[in-house]
Amino acid sequence: MTKFATFLSHLNFPSTTTRAMCAATCMFAVLIVTGCSSGDSRLKVYPVRGKIAFEGQPIRGGFVVAHPKNLSQPSDVRATAQIQQDGSFELTTYDAGDGAPAGEYVLTVEWTPVHQVGGDYVRTQNVLPPKYSQPTTSDLVIQVAEGTADLPPLNLRR
């Protein structure tokens, strides 16, 4: 028997009471920690919808990230979207399809299609030009204002 196991065997706690007290203490601690957070710090968001294609073809299953253009802090929120089969997307910041805070954004887009290899499905490398994958090189800039934003169609080129 290890020293730790020996030590534990010498502890004489009433198991049911100890477990109940431990569970209650943990639950109380969780409630205190979550209850002490500083309210709802979410920014107001506005729905943003768009359609995106690469050389005229919908980017099925691609991924979009909206990076604040005037990033004040690394922790600033970024909205994201999964591109649907028809090339449409809705930005999400907190809850599915809720949109993005007002402001100017640089969009980055990646598209890693899935192919069947044998019996497995694997993602390929990003098939879009590399400039679209970095906020410092992407030329996709959008403006989100109060209200709903339906973006003009975006057509990426080589």
N, C-alpha and C positions, 0 to 999 in steps of 0.2 A: 504494500500500500504506500502511495506517495505521501510526502509530508503534508501536502495540501489536503489530500483526501482524509488523512488522519485528523488534521485540524478540524475539517468540516464534520467528521463523525463525532467529535467531542462537543460540538455546539448542541445545546439542548433547547431548541426553540419549539414551542407548540406549533406544528406545521400549518394547521388550518388558520389559526389566528395570525401567524406571521405572514402567510401569503396574502390574506385579506388586507392586513395593514400595509403591506408593501404595495399591493395593487391600488389601494386608496391613496397612498402617498404619491405614487406615480401619476395617477389621474389628476390629483390636486395640482401637482407641479405642472402638468401639461396645461391645465386650465389657467393657472397663474401666468405662465409664459405667453400663451396665446391671448389671454385677456389683457395683458399689459402692452400689446402692440399699439402703435399710435394710430388708431382709427383706420379709415379707408384712404390710403395714399394713392389710389388710382387716379390717373389723369383722365379727363373727359375725352372720349374717343368718338369718332364719326365714321359711319360705314364707308368703306372704299371697295369698289368692285372694278374689275377690269378683265381684259382678254389679252393673251400674249401668244405670239407665234414666233417661230424661227424659220426664216425664208418662206413665209406663207403657210407653214404647217403648225398646227397647235402643239404646244409643248406639253404633251400628256404626261402627267405625273411629276412635273418639275416642281421646284421649290423657290419661292420668292421671299426675300427679306428686305424690309424697308428700314434703311439706316437714316437716323436724323442727320440732315446735312450739316447743321451747326451743332455738332455734338459737344455738349458742355461737360458731360461726365461719362466715363466708360459705362456707368450703370444706367444710362438713359434707356428707356424702353425701345424695343424694336418690334415692329409688327411683322408677322410672317403669314405665308399662305401656301397651301398645297394647290398646285394647278390641276384642274379637272380635265377630263378627257376631251372636252371641247375647247380647251385653252383658257377657260374662265377661272377667275380666282377672287376670293374675298379676304382682305387682310384681317388678321386676328392679333390683338394685343393681349387681352386678358381672357375673354371668353370667345368661343367659336364664332367667327364672322362679325365680331363687334366693331372692327375698324382700327383706326389709328388716331393718335392725338393730332390736333391741328399743327401744321408746320410743313417745312420742305424736306423731302426725303430723296435719297439715292437708292434705287432698287438694285439688288443683286439677284441673279437668277442662276440656278444650276439645274441641269437635266441629266440624270443618270438612269437611262432606260434599263428595264429589267429584261433579260433574255434567258431562255431555257437552255441549259447546258446539261445534257444527259437527263437525269431526273430532277436536277436542282434548278432553282431560279437564282440568277446572280445579277447584280447591278454592274453596269459598265462604268467607265470613267465619264466625267462630265463631257458631253458632246457639244456644248456651246463654246464659242470663243472665250478664252480666259478673261478678257476684259470685263465680261458681265459678272464674274464671280467675286470681284473686289470692289468695295465702295469707293476706293481711290481711283479706279479706272473705268467704272461703269458710267455710261452717258445717259442712263435712264433716270431722269429726275421728275418727281411728281410733287404737286402741292396739294395738301389736305387742308380744307377750310371747314368751318362750321357747316353742318348739313350733311347731305349724302354726296359722295363723290363717285361718279361713274367716269372712269378714266377713258380717254380715247384708246383705241386698239394699239397695242405695242407690237411692232414687228422687228425682231432682232435680225441682224445681218452679220455675215462674216467680216 
